[in-house]
Amino acid sequence: MTALHGAPDWYKDVIIYEIPVKSFFDKNHDGVGDFPGLIEKLDYIKDLGVTALWLLPFTDSPLRDDGYDIRDYTTIHPSYGSMDDVRRFIDKAHDLGLRVISELVLNHTSRTHPWFVSAASSRSSPYRDYYVWSDTPEKYRGTRIIFSDTEKSNWTWEPRTRQYYWHRFFHHQPDLNFENPKVQEELLKVVKFWFGLGVDGLRCDAVPYLFEREGTSCENLPETHTFMKRLRAEVDREFPDRMLLAEANQWPQDVLPYFGEGDEFHMAYHFPLMPRLFIAIAKSDNRPIIDILDQTPKIPSACQWAIFLRNHDELTLEMVNDQERDYLWSTYAQDPRMRLNIGIRRRLAPLMQNDRRKIDLMHSLLLTLPGTPILYYGDEIGMGDNVHLGDRNGVRTPMQWSSDKNGGFSRANPSDLYSPVIQNPIYGYQVVNVENQARFPTSPLNTLRQMIAVRQSARLFGRGELHFLHSKNRSILAYFREMGKDVALIINNLSDRAESVTLDLSRYRGYSIVEMFDKTPFPLIARARFHFTLSPYGFFWLSLIPPARTQRNHARAASSASHPERRLIDS
Ligand code: BGC
């Protein structure tokens, strides 16, 4: 096992790329992506510029919830390869400087997990108390149903032992009983197994729901924090450089306790920011973004938000009010087939009506707002989705590598693929694929590569403070990112028209401005008010250089005429 060294808070500096192993590349031609295939594509991932991979569940499972229905926590699903393949994958990723984050599904198992098979066979099974049972479905009535399109209750009747069992997700995914110390021990063993194998981080699935308590919503209970703090303490003792990421789809004030005092999770998703990015660009209005970030409390210094545009689930609309939800539904999911539970099952490019300017702008926001960005596989080439596939499968189709058979994903017969590839004239693999896009410098793929490279050149994006600049023009979202002496000014035009804006830059009077992509110098900040003009959905990433450094840079620029490899700006 090779380990990666570096800062213990490495998770602040990475860009994460989310991948379902089954969807990426099929090396053994059986129609399902696998670890050997993923290993083969690591160079592509490295070239994209991302620095961490988050893999969706890949252990044994009946796959009724794409692997979140765990049958075995430590055996690899045979379609994806072997434990040796996983070890080789982690080693190769580490050799390339890529961190590996995998899943920890704490809250539930599959009904086919041997624990549940035994528990459901007899009330005297030693595993009976691994799950939550009741004689009546009236318990915990204050608890909402998450998969509201498919489940009518959080209780399901188990006829053999004549009791109901509790589940927050699908009925075939019984919740584990965290009141039982043995369950806690089992899950701690799982954590140590994966960290022992060399993964760098664990994304902890569905964390708010671990415990149940009558008279509550059964979410975010204090017992959950007590358990997570214990888990964290054990991780710190044995694996001090690893990361725990909380999936808690909650309001920022309810997520805050998951950071504890820096002694619980290292990271948590910022769920409420995501739908507001989509509202802001649709309404050409910066307020939804400013409001939610203004309401976001400060988090302990070692902690970090994870931010994202899309992922493997529906675009969840739980963290918006009814009016905002209606607006998002009517804007982005007119066709009822695009809706699922309380969300929208579509990919980024179709949501943006395939408008390159909007897609690039969304990436500009993702890469420059505070937090660690997560990209969803395929969105870098603008892949489409398939609303005809059930559940969330329409956003989990095979990666489109080339215009060859099956989009270059697999040599199998098309009918043997785990999912059909996208085949329509706009998003089909014949048109949208990595090979085509690698050829053109301004393709979505190469543009995003360049944006990632610029982001990675300045640590302030992952670590700096955020200060909004206010102006009369609400279509413009402008902010400083600041870390010590390093400053970037980011200006985004959320509207489909050219816009001008006057910003008060007095805070940085005397600084010079350099555009971060092409290193083009802009005029010096001589006066407080500075005027910018932006094209429709345009954006600027500007580095602000203090006067002393400007002079040094001028001197360097003069000498770099004879040493062209020296860069003008060192941000
Ligand atoms: C995952 C979903 C999954 C659910 C139940 C979620 O948080 O992201 O894909 O269906 O957990 O395990």
Residues whose N, C-alpha, C, O or C-beta is under 5 A from the ligand:
A	BS01	BGC	D65 Y68 F169 D205 A206 D313
